[in-house]
Amino acid sequence: MLLQLKRVADRAPVELREELGQAQEATRAGLDEIRRIARRLRPGVLDELGLLSALRSLAGEFTAHGLTVRHDLRPGIPPLTEETELVLYRVAQEALTNTARHSGADRADLRVRPVPDGVELLVRDNGTGLG
């Protein structure tokens, strides 16, 4: 699409080239934003590292920003679909985000372990709770 706009801009009358250049830039920015959104929907870290390593990395990110996250991520979880991995990652991410923002906690535990029917995800913190 950008190449087509460039070709049109190259052949366009001089008075239209600036507007076509702006359209090219807007298109480029839109495509960049779509790419960023797509990466956030399924973090590349899941594909690159796998679920357990991605969760370790997530714990490290929160620890680097002031919430000490201890993790117990046991090997031997059963094979999971990409969708299940994404849900587990996003639930852990949201739970840690809520802990960091709202609980007043300074420590959290993140645990994933195999259970008879699949896997168990536990996020626990030392915050104040809802009362």
C-alpha positions in Angstrom: 0.0 0.0 0.0 2.8 2.4 0.9 4.6 1.6 -2.3 1.4 2.3 -4.3 1.1 5.7 -2.6 4.7 6.5 -3.4 4.1 5.6 -7.1 1.0 7.8 -7.2 2.9 10.6 -5.4 5.8 10.4 -7.9 3.4 10.9 -10.8 1.0 13.3 -9.2 0.9 17.0 -10.0 3.3 19.1 -7.8 0.4 20.7 -5.9 -0.9 17.3 -4.7 2.5 15.7 -3.7 2.5 17.3 -0.3 -1.0 15.9 0.5 0.0 12.5 -0.8 3.1 12.6 1.3 0.9 13.3 4.3 -1.3 10.4 3.4 1.8 8.1 3.1 2.9 9.2 6.6 -0.6 8.7 8.1 -0.7 5.2 6.5 2.7 4.3 7.8 1.8 5.5 11.3 -1.4 3.5 11.2 0.4 0.4 10.2 3.0 0.9 12.9 0.1 1.2 15.5 -1.6 -1.9 14.2 1.7 -3.8 14.6 2.1 -2.5 18.1 -1.4 -3.6 19.0 -0.9 -7.0 17.5 2.3 -7.5 19.6 0.5 -6.5 22.7 -2.4 -9.0 22.0 0.0 -11.9 22.1 3.3 -10.9 23.6 6.3 -12.2 21.6 7.8 -13.4 24.8 5.3 -16.3 24.9 6.4 -17.5 21.5 10.1 -16.8 22.1 10.4 -18.2 25.7 7.4 -20.3 26.4 4.8 -19.8 29.1 6.9 -20.5 32.2 9.9 -18.3 31.1 7.5 -15.6 30.0 6.0 -15.6 33.5 9.4 -15.5 35.1 10.2 -12.5 32.9 6.9 -10.8 33.9 7.7 -11.4 37.6 11.1 -9.8 37.0 9.5 -6.8 35.4 7.3 -6.1 38.4 10.2 -6.8 40.8 12.3 -4.2 38.9 9.5 -1.7 39.5 9.2 -2.2 43.3 6.9 -5.2 43.8 8.9 -8.2 44.9 7.4 -11.1 43.1 8.5 -14.6 44.1 7.7 -17.3 41.6 7.1 -21.0 41.8 6.7 -22.1 38.2 7.0 -25.8 38.2 8.0 -27.7 35.1 5.9 -30.5 33.9 2.7 -28.7 33.1 0.7 -30.4 30.3 0.9 -29.1 26.8 -1.4 -26.1 26.5 -3.0 -24.4 23.5 -1.7 -20.9 22.5 -5.0 -19.5 23.7 -4.7 -21.1 27.1 -1.1 -19.9 27.5 -2.2 -16.4 26.5 -5.1 -16.4 29.1 -2.8 -17.6 31.9 -0.2 -15.0 31.0 -2.8 -12.2 30.8 -4.5 -13.2 34.1 -1.1 -13.3 35.8 -0.3 -9.9 34.3 -3.6 -8.3 35.3 -3.4 -9.8 38.8 0.1 -8.4 39.3 -0.9 -5.1 37.8 -3.8 -4.8 40.2 -1.6 -5.8 43.1 1.0 -3.2 42.2 -1.6 -0.4 41.7 -4.2 -1.0 44.3 -3.3 -3.4 47.1 -0.6 -1.6 48.9 1.4 -4.8 48.8 5.2 -5.0 48.6 5.3 -8.7 47.9 3.5 -11.1 45.7 3.7 -14.8 44.9 3.1 -16.2 41.4 2.6 -19.9 41.1 1.9 -22.2 38.2 1.7 -26.0 38.8 0.2 -29.0 37.1 -3.0 -30.4 38.7 -5.0 -33.5 37.7 -7.3 -31.6 35.3 -4.7 -29.1 33.8 -2.8 -26.3 35.5 -3.3 -24.0 38.4 -2.3 -20.4 38.5 -2.1 -18.6 41.8 -1.3 -15.0 42.5 -1.2 -14.0 46.1 0.0 -10.7 47.8 0.5 -9.2 51.2 -1.8 -6.2 50.4 -4.8 -4.9 52.3 -7.5 -6.5 50.2 -11.1 -5.2 49.8 -12.0 -5.0 53.5 
